[in-house]
Amino acid sequence: MIDHFTLHKWLYRGLLVALTVLDIFIRVLPLGEGRGTFPGPELLLCVVFAWVLRRPAYAPALLIAAIFLTTDMLFQNPPGLWPGLVVLGAEFLRVREPLSRDLPFAIEWGMVAGVMVIMLLAERMILGVFMVEQASFGLSALQLVMTVAIYPMVVFLSTFALGVHKLQPGEADAMGNHV
């Protein structure tokens, strides 16, 4: 029989994949997006970062890479660059997860915003070196601002609607691994 912690871990991983499918479905709907529209936030990035800082086992690096590589292929972005940067950003946050448990939310929000800014600048520099056509910097910066602004709502929904809360001091499975 499967233990409670393993079942929870796999259910939340499945939920992350389901949220990815929902995000992709919503993004491909013909909702009249055209020139001059306001760029939407990267909701999937917010979900991944929120989950990595709350329950790192729910969002393993290979799953994150697969999710973002799939979205790159579907939306015809340069494959591999953004998923690589997201995995690097998530692993940076994952390493700091034990330190961020006791910190106020404002510091967590600032840390996530800093990682997102570095990811945006790194992506733009790498694409610039290889002379790949990019969206204007203003649109990319506006999308970054929208993503950072929506992060608290994603954390709130993840915590209170989905039950992805921060690990408590004594919370670990029988083998001593964090859930």
Secondary structure, DSSP 8 states (H G I E B T S, - for coil): ---HHHHHHHHHHHHHHHHHHHHHHHHHS-----TT------HHHHHHHHHHHH-GGGS-HHHHHHHHHHHHHHTT--TTHHHHHHHHHHHHHHHTHHHHSSS-HHHHHHHHHHHHHHHHHHHHHHHHHTT-----HHHHHHHHHHHHHHHHHHHHHHHHTS------TT---TTS---
